Amino acid sequence: MLSTASPLWALAFAALLVLPGAVRPASKAWALAFVATLALFLGLWSLPGFTPGERIFGDHWNWSGALLALAGTLWVAALLARGGAVPWREMGFTRAQRPGSLRPALWVSATTLSLNVLVMNQSNFRLHDVPLETWAYQATLPGLFEEAAFRGVLLALADRAFTARRAVLGISVGWGGVVVTLVFLALHGMTMGTLLGVLPAALLYLWLRLRTGSLIGPIVVHNLWNLSVYAAHL
């Protein structure tokens, strides 16, 4: 779950991470587009907190900010695709899965989710009376608006800014993937608890996106991961 205390810090951190791309003529535009898109995403997500009547509906979660951030992300994606700069498929907006990727994606996701639940079950911390709104929110929006932005548009822009790739665990990943993952972590709060809880999930979402070529897997698994966190602590 994104932290409301860290957007400005995360934006500055992101700008620092893409600075090597911003000083190279060939990748400057992509690096700047990355920072601008992230700024729009964070601004729209944070907007309800600065306006009267903070929430459209719900008492516990920022539904309105999530929906605004999703709309802004899709707007940027449409601009990029219609202008011919970045195809929809390159941003992961496709139902097609890379040949041979579905079975390993399912096995890796199921194994990682199961291990995460087993580890969390060892904790003495327990949740009581989790509101229905929490289950509804975690089952829908986090995967949609966070994956569309981070493993979708932002990853595509960062990968355009940094084109070098290395083969790792069946995927081809570059500095763009590292940048997106680090910014994602920063937005969840850079504490030991969030590092241990969010980093494995962030790496899994990135691996799924690059392995399958689609955002479908990351969206579904992201929501399942969030739901499993609550289920494991009941």
GIHUVEN-V922001 format. One record per run of one state. SS is the DSSP state (~ for helix, > for strand, _ for the rest). FROM is the first residue (numbers start at 0). TO is the last residue. If there is no record, write none. Layout:
<<SS	FROM	TO> <SS	FROM	TO>>
This chain:
<<_	0	5> <~	6	16> <_	17	17> <~	18	21> <_	22	26> <~	27	49> <_	50	61> <~	62	81> <_	82	87> <~	88	90> <_	91	100> <~	101	120> <_	121	130> <~	131	137> <_	138	139> <~	140	160> <_	161	164> <>	165	167> <_	168	169> <>	170	172> <_	173	173> <~	174	186> <_	187	190> <~	191	211> <_	212	213> <~	214	231> <_	232	233>>
